[in-house]
Amino acid sequence: MNIEQARTNMIKQQCRAWGVLDDDILALFERTPREDFVPKRYQHLAFADMAIPLGHGQSMLAPKEEARILDALKINPNERVLEIGSGSGFFTLLLAHQAKQVDSVDIFEDFITLAGQKLQSHNIYNIDLQTADALAGYKKNTHYDVIVITGAMPVLPKHFLAQLNHHGRLFAYLGKAPAMQATLITKLDETNTQTTVLFETVVAPLINVHAPSEFVF
């Protein structure tokens, strides 16, 4: 496989084709080694238009989805980000290149360990990786400019919005298969939000999602 040609094709045929035209985001995908974060047995699929299995029933998001999420979030270099679901660490890396600080949590300790090793090998240090169940609450008294939740939920737990700064943006996959909605929520103030559905897809549910009575639309 010609890696650089495959990377170029990914950017042109997936990211651009899905309406991601921001030159900074496209350049980020061009210079970031996605192949280093894909499990070895799937490295030939590193640039394919598909979710890649990581273990524990979880998957690495398709490149076009990663690009579309970044394009919608419009992260500034002075912003602090919370990522729920570190996975392979690749999307964490993309976030870290755009933000001032990224706190990333995953319920699976082996994901955190491996992602940490890979991120350190690429000299990325503005990331704090932790093993935790974010649905139980993570750094409840800490506020973020951006929150990204990479696993699906029927609806959004209240405490995530409570941790979002005014004018902060939250991305989440909401709903149930076969029609989950990739959703961007902007917090206008303490009582008002703006919601935009970016696309429909199906992703693995967030671990321990089971209590709709505690959730809000």
PALO-692297 format. One line per 3 residues: number of its first residue (from 1); their letters; for each residue x, y, z of N, C-alpha, C. Coordinates in steps of 0.05 Angstrom, whole numbers, padded with zeros to 5 digits. Example, Ala and Ser with C-alpha at 12.3 -4.5 7.8 and 13.67 -1.06 7.14 Angstrom:
% residues 2
1> as> 00264/-00114/00156/00246/-00090/00156/00264/-00066/00156  00257/-00045/00142/00273/-00021/00143/00258/00001/00157
% end
This chain:
% residues 217
1> mni> 00017/-00024/00000/00000/00000/00000/00017/00025/00000  00012/00043/-00018/00025/00069/-00018/00010/00087/00002  00023/00090/00026/00010/00103/00048/00002/00132/00041
4> eqa> 00021/00146/00029/00015/00175/00024/-00007/00178/00003  -00008/00160/-00017/-00029/00162/-00036/-00056/00155/-00023  -00056/00135/-00006/-00080/00127/00008/-00090/00150/00026
7> rtn> -00071/00164/00039/-00079/00186/00056/-00091/00209/00039  -00079/00214/00016/-00089/00235/-00002/-00117/00228/-00012  -00121/00203/-00019/-00147/00194/-00028/-00168/00196/-00006
10> mik> -00160/00190/00018/-00178/00192/00041/-00188/00221/00044  -00170/00240/00042/-00176/00268/00046/-00195/00277/00023  -00188/00270/-00001/-00203/00280/-00024/-00230/00266/-00027
13> qqc> -00230/00239/-00024/-00254/00224/-00030/-00273/00220/-00006  -00263/00224/00018/-00280/00221/00041/-00285/00248/00055  -00264/00261/00064/-00267/00286/00080/-00279/00308/00063
16> raw> -00267/00314/00040/-00278/00335/00022/-00305/00327/00012  -00309/00302/00005/-00335/00293/-00005/-00357/00296/00015  -00350/00298/00040/-00370/00301/00062/-00373/00330/00070
19> gvl> -00362/00348/00053/-00366/00376/00058/-00346/00390/00076  -00324/00375/00083/-00304/00387/00100/-00284/00401/00082  -00284/00428/00082/-00268/00443/00063/-00248/00462/00078
22> ddd> -00248/00460/00104/-00230/00477/00120/-00201/00468/00116  -00185/00485/00105/-00157/00478/00098/-00141/00469/00122  -00146/00481/00145/-00131/00473/00169/-00137/00445/00178
25> ila> -00163/00437/00176/-00171/00410/00184/-00160/00390/00164  -00161/00396/00138/-00151/00378/00118/-00121/00375/00120  -00107/00397/00126/-00078/00395/00130/-00071/00379/00155
28> lfe> -00088/00380/00176/-00084/00365/00200/-00085/00335/00194  -00105/00327/00177/-00107/00299/00170/-00084/00290/00152  -00074/00309/00136/-00051/00302/00119/-00026/00297/00134
31> rtp> -00021/00311/00156/00004/00309/00170/00003/00290/00195  -00021/00281/00201/-00025/00264/00225/-00025/00235/00218  -00008/00219/00230/-00004/00190/00221/-00026/00172/00232
34> red> -00049/00172/00219/-00071/00155/00227/-00063/00126/00229  -00046/00118/00211/-00038/00089/00209/-00024/00080/00235  -00012/00098/00250/00002/00091/00275/-00018/00084/00297
37> fvp> -00043/00091/00294/-00063/00087/00315/-00083/00065/00309  -00079/00052/00286/-00097/00030/00278/-00084/00003/00287  -00100/-00015/00299/-00089/-00041/00306/-00075/-00054/00283
40> kry> -00053/-00068/00288/-00036/-00078/00267/-00051/-00095/00246  -00069/-00111/00256/-00083/-00129/00237/-00102/-00114/00218  -00107/-00089/00224/-00125/-00073/00207/-00110/-00050/00194
43> qhl> -00084/-00050/00195/-00069/-00027/00184/-00074/-00023/00154  -00080/-00044/00140/-00085/-00042/00111/-00112/-00027/00106  -00128/-00023/00128/-00153/-00009/00126/-00152/00018/00139
46> afa> -00128/00028/00145/-00125/00052/00161/-00138/00076/00148  -00140/00077/00121/-00151/00100/00107/-00178/00094/00094  -00189/00071/00101/-00214/00062/00088/-00238/00077/00100
49> dma> -00259/00079/00085/-00283/00093/00094/-00300/00074/00111  -00291/00069/00135/-00304/00049/00153/-00294/00053/00181  -00310/00043/00200/-00302/00042/00228/-00284/00018/00232
52> ipl> -00263/00021/00247/-00243/-00001/00250/-00245/-00012/00278  -00249/-00039/00281/-00252/-00051/00308/-00227/-00046/00325  -00232/-00040/00351/-00210/-00036/00370/-00210/-00057/00393
55> ghg> -00231/-00072/00395/-00235/-00090/00418/-00256/-00080/00436  -00266/-00097/00454/-00287/-00090/00473/-00313/-00080/00460  -00316/-00088/00434/-00340/-00080/00420/-00339/-00051/00411
58> qsm> -00316/-00038/00413/-00313/-00010/00405/-00298/-00007/00379  -00301/00016/00366/-00289/00020/00340/-00277/00048/00337  -00257/00050/00320/-00246/00075/00312/-00265/00088/00292
61> lap> -00271/00113/00295/-00290/00126/00277/-00279/00127/00249  -00297/00127/00229/-00288/00131/00201/-00276/00158/00198  -00256/00161/00180/-00242/00187/00176/-00261/00210/00170
64> kee> -00281/00206/00153/-00299/00227/00145/-00315/00237/00169  -00322/00219/00188/-00337/00228/00212/-00319/00244/00230  -00294/00235/00233/-00275/00251/00250/-00272/00279/00239
67> ari> -00269/00281/00213/-00265/00307/00200/-00290/00324/00203  -00313/00312/00199/-00338/00327/00201/-00343/00338/00230  -00336/00322/00249/-00339/00330/00277/-00321/00354/00283
70> lda> -00296/00352/00275/-00277/00374/00280/-00287/00399/00266  -00297/00396/00241/-00306/00419/00226/-00329/00433/00240  -00347/00417/00252/-00370/00429/00266/-00362/00442/00293
73> lki> -00343/00431/00307/-00336/00441/00333/-00320/00467/00332  -00305/00471/00311/-00290/00496/00308/-00274/00503/00333  -00256/00486/00341/-00241/00489/00366/-00220/00511/00363
76> npn> -00218/00527/00383/-00198/00549/00384/-00174/00540/00400  -00150/00551/00394/-00125/00542/00408/-00124/00548/00437  -00142/00564/00448/-00142/00571/00476/-00164/00555/00491
79> erv> -00176/00536/00479/-00199/00522/00491/-00191/00495/00504  -00207/00488/00524/-00203/00463/00538/-00225/00443/00530  -00216/00418/00524/-00234/00398/00513/-00236/00374/00531
82> lei> -00260/00363/00534/-00264/00337/00547/-00273/00317/00526  -00258/00295/00524/-00265/00274/00506/-00274/00250/00522  -00298/00239/00516/-00308/00215/00529/-00305/00193/00509
85> gsg> -00287/00174/00514/-00281/00152/00496/-00256/00157/00481  -00233/00151/00494/-00207/00156/00481/-00202/00137/00458  -00212/00112/00460/-00207/00093/00439/-00178/00089/00432
88> sgf> -00171/00092/00407/-00144/00087/00397/-00125/00110/00404  -00137/00134/00410/-00121/00158/00415/-00118/00175/00391  -00127/00167/00368/-00123/00183/00344/-00140/00208/00344
91> ftl> -00165/00206/00351/-00182/00230/00352/-00173/00248/00375  -00163/00236/00396/-00151/00252/00418/-00128/00269/00407  -00111/00257/00390/-00089/00271/00378/-00099/00294/00361
94> lla> -00119/00290/00345/-00130/00311/00329/-00140/00334/00346  -00154/00328/00367/-00164/00348/00386/-00141/00364/00398  -00120/00349/00406/-00097/00362/00420/-00083/00381/00402
97> hqa> -00083/00376/00376/-00070/00394/00357/-00085/00421/00354  -00111/00420/00361/-00128/00444/00358/-00132/00459/00384  -00132/00445/00406/-00139/00457/00432/-00115/00463/00450
100> kqv> -00120/00478/00471/-00100/00483/00491/-00095/00459/00508  -00117/00445/00517/-00115/00422/00534/-00137/00403/00528  -00131/00377/00529/-00151/00356/00525/-00151/00337/00548
103> dsv> -00173/00334/00562/-00177/00313/00582/-00192/00291/00568  -00181/00267/00568/-00194/00245/00553/-00197/00221/00572  -00221/00210/00574/-00227/00188/00592/-00238/00164/00576
106> dif> -00232/00141/00585/-00243/00116/00574/-00247/00096/00596  -00267/00080/00594/-00273/00061/00615/-00255/00037/00614  -00241/00033/00591/-00224/00010/00587/-00194/00018/00592
109> edf> -00182/00006/00612/-00155/00014/00620/-00135/00008/00598  -00139/-00014/00583/-00119/-00020/00562/-00120/00000/00539  -00143/00011/00534/-00145/00033/00514/-00128/00057/00523
112> itl> -00131/00064/00548/-00117/00087/00559/-00087/00083/00558  -00078/00059/00566/-00050/00052/00566/-00038/00054/00538  -00051/00041/00519/-00040/00040/00492/-00041/00068/00479
115> agq> -00063/00082/00483/-00066/00109/00472/-00044/00127/00483  -00039/00125/00509/-00018/00141/00522/00009/00136/00510  00015/00111/00505/00041/00104/00494/00044/00116/00466
118> klq> 00023/00114/00450/00025/00125/00423/00026/00155/00422  00011/00168/00439/00011/00197/00440/00038/00208/00450  00049/00194/00469/00076/00202/00479/00097/00199/00458
121> shn> 00095/00178/00441/00114/00173/00420/00113/00195/00399  00091/00209/00398/00088/00231/00379/00092/00258/00392  00102/00258/00417/00109/00282/00431/00085/00301/00435
124> iyn> 00063/00288/00443/00038/00303/00449/00035/00303/00479  00036/00327/00491/00036/00328/00520/00013/00346/00532  -00003/00357/00516/-00025/00373/00526/-00051/00356/00530
127> idl> -00047/00331/00538/-00068/00312/00541/-00066/00299/00569  -00089/00297/00582/-00091/00282/00607/-00109/00258/00602  -00098/00234/00603/-00113/00210/00598/-00120/00196/00625
130> qta> -00145/00188/00628/-00153/00176/00653/-00173/00153/00647  -00171/00132/00663/-00191/00110/00662/-00214/00117/00681  -00238/00120/00670/-00261/00128/00687/-00287/00122/00672
133> dal> -00308/00120/00687/-00335/00118/00676/-00347/00146/00675  -00346/00159/00652/-00355/00187/00650/-00385/00190/00655  -00401/00169/00652/-00429/00171/00657/-00435/00174/00687
136> agy> -00416/00166/00703/-00419/00169/00732/-00410/00197/00741  -00400/00212/00722/-00390/00239/00728/-00360/00240/00729  -00348/00258/00714/-00318/00260/00713/-00311/00290/00716
139> kkn> -00295/00296/00737/-00288/00323/00743/-00312/00342/00742  -00332/00335/00758/-00358/00349/00757/-00356/00379/00761  -00335/00388/00775/-00333/00416/00781/-00315/00431/00760
142> thy> -00307/00416/00739/-00290/00428/00718/-00308/00434/00694  -00304/00458/00683/-00319/00466/00660/-00301/00465/00635  -00314/00460/00612/-00300/00456/00587/-00313/00474/00565
145> dvi> -00296/00481/00546/-00306/00495/00523/-00318/00477/00502  -00307/00452/00501/-00317/00432/00482/-00318/00405/00496  -00339/00390/00491/-00342/00363/00501/-00349/00345/00477
148> vit> -00333/00323/00474/-00338/00305/00452/-00343/00277/00464  -00366/00266/00457/-00374/00239/00467/-00375/00220/00443  -00357/00200/00443/-00354/00184/00419/-00371/00159/00419
151> gam> -00385/00153/00441/-00403/00131/00443/-00432/00140/00442  -00450/00123/00433/-00478/00131/00430/-00493/00130/00456  -00514/00147/00458/-00532/00147/00481/-00560/00152/00471
154> pvl> -00580/00142/00485/-00608/00148/00477/-00614/00178/00477  -00606/00191/00499/-00608/00220/00502/-00585/00229/00519  -00582/00255/00522/-00558/00266/00535/-00561/00269/00566
157> pkh> -00542/00258/00581/-00543/00263/00610/-00540/00292/00617  -00554/00301/00638/-00554/00329/00646/-00527/00340/00653  -00511/00323/00666/-00486/00333/00677/-00466/00342/00656
160> fla> -00468/00331/00632/-00450/00340/00611/-00455/00369/00604  -00480/00377/00600/-00486/00405/00594/-00478/00423/00617  -00481/00413/00642/-00473/00429/00665/-00444/00435/00665
163> qln> -00427/00418/00653/-00398/00423/00652/-00389/00440/00629  -00408/00448/00612/-00401/00463/00588/-00403/00493/00593  -00382/00507/00585/-00382/00536/00588/-00402/00549/00570
166> hhg> -00410/00573/00576/-00428/00588/00557/-00414/00591/00530  -00429/00586/00509/-00420/00586/00482/-00402/00562/00476  -00401/00543/00494/-00387/00518/00490/-00403/00499/00472
169> rlf> -00389/00481/00459/-00401/00462/00441/-00397/00433/00451  -00418/00418/00447/-00418/00389/00455/-00426/00372/00431  -00410/00352/00426/-00417/00333/00404/-00424/00306/00417
172> ayl> -00446/00294/00408/-00454/00268/00418/-00470/00253/00396  -00469/00226/00398/-00486/00209/00382/-00511/00203/00398  -00534/00212/00390/-00558/00209/00405/-00578/00192/00390
175> gka> -00593/00176/00406/-00613/00158/00394/-00606/00129/00395  -00621/00113/00381/-00616/00084/00380/-00614/00075/00352  -00600/00053/00348/-00598/00041/00321/-00626/00033/00311
178> pam> -00631/00037/00285/-00612/00042/00264/-00611/00072/00256  -00620/00090/00273/-00620/00118/00264/-00609/00136/00286  -00584/00132/00293/-00571/00150/00312/-00563/00176/00298
181> qat> -00565/00198/00313/-00560/00224/00302/-00534/00236/00314  -00515/00243/00296/-00491/00257/00305/-00499/00286/00309  -00498/00294/00334/-00511/00319/00342/-00492/00339/00354
184> lit> -00494/00364/00346/-00478/00386/00358/-00497/00404/00374  -00490/00407/00400/-00505/00424/00418/-00488/00447/00427  -00498/00471/00423/-00484/00496/00432/-00499/00507/00456
187> kld> -00484/00512/00477/-00496/00523/00502/-00496/00553/00500  -00519/00565/00497/-00522/00594/00494/-00520/00608/00521  -00533/00596/00541/-00532/00606/00568/-00541/00583/00586
190> etn> -00547/00589/00612/-00554/00568/00630/-00579/00553/00624  -00597/00565/00608/-00623/00553/00603/-00628/00548/00573  -00612/00558/00556/-00617/00555/00527/-00594/00542/00512
193> tqt> -00602/00524/00494/-00582/00511/00476/-00592/00512/00448  -00573/00508/00430/-00580/00506/00401/-00570/00478/00391  -00587/00463/00378/-00581/00436/00370/-00581/00433/00340
196> tvl> -00560/00421/00329/-00558/00416/00300/-00551/00387/00296  -00567/00373/00279/-00561/00346/00271/-00542/00347/00247  -00518/00335/00250/-00498/00336/00229/-00502/00313/00209
199> fet> -00507/00289/00218/-00511/00266/00200/-00522/00243/00217  -00531/00222/00203/-00541/00198/00216/-00521/00176/00212  -00519/00159/00232/-00500/00137/00231/-00507/00117/00253
202> vva> -00490/00096/00256/-00493/00077/00278/-00465/00073/00290  -00462/00077/00316/-00437/00072/00330/-00443/00056/00355  -00422/00045/00367/-00426/00029/00392/-00436/00047/00414
205> pli> -00454/00037/00431/-00464/00053/00453/-00442/00058/00474  -00444/00080/00489/-00427/00085/00511/-00432/00064/00532  -00411/00053/00544/-00414/00033/00565/-00429/00044/00589
208> nvh> -00447/00027/00599/-00463/00033/00623/-00486/00053/00617  -00493/00057/00592/-00517/00073/00586/-00541/00056/00592  -00557/00064/00612/-00581/00047/00618/-00602/00062/00634
211> aps> -00599/00089/00638/-00618/00102/00656/-00631/00127/00642  -00649/00123/00624/-00661/00146/00610/-00674/00166/00628  -00683/00158/00651/-00697/00177/00669/-00679/00200/00678
214> efv> -00653/00196/00677/-00634/00216/00686/-00624/00233/00663  -00636/00230/00640/-00626/00243/00616/-00645/00265/00607  -00634/00283/00590/-00651/00304/00578/-00647/00305/00548
217> f> -00666/00315/00534/-00663/00319/00505/-00645/00343/00501
% end
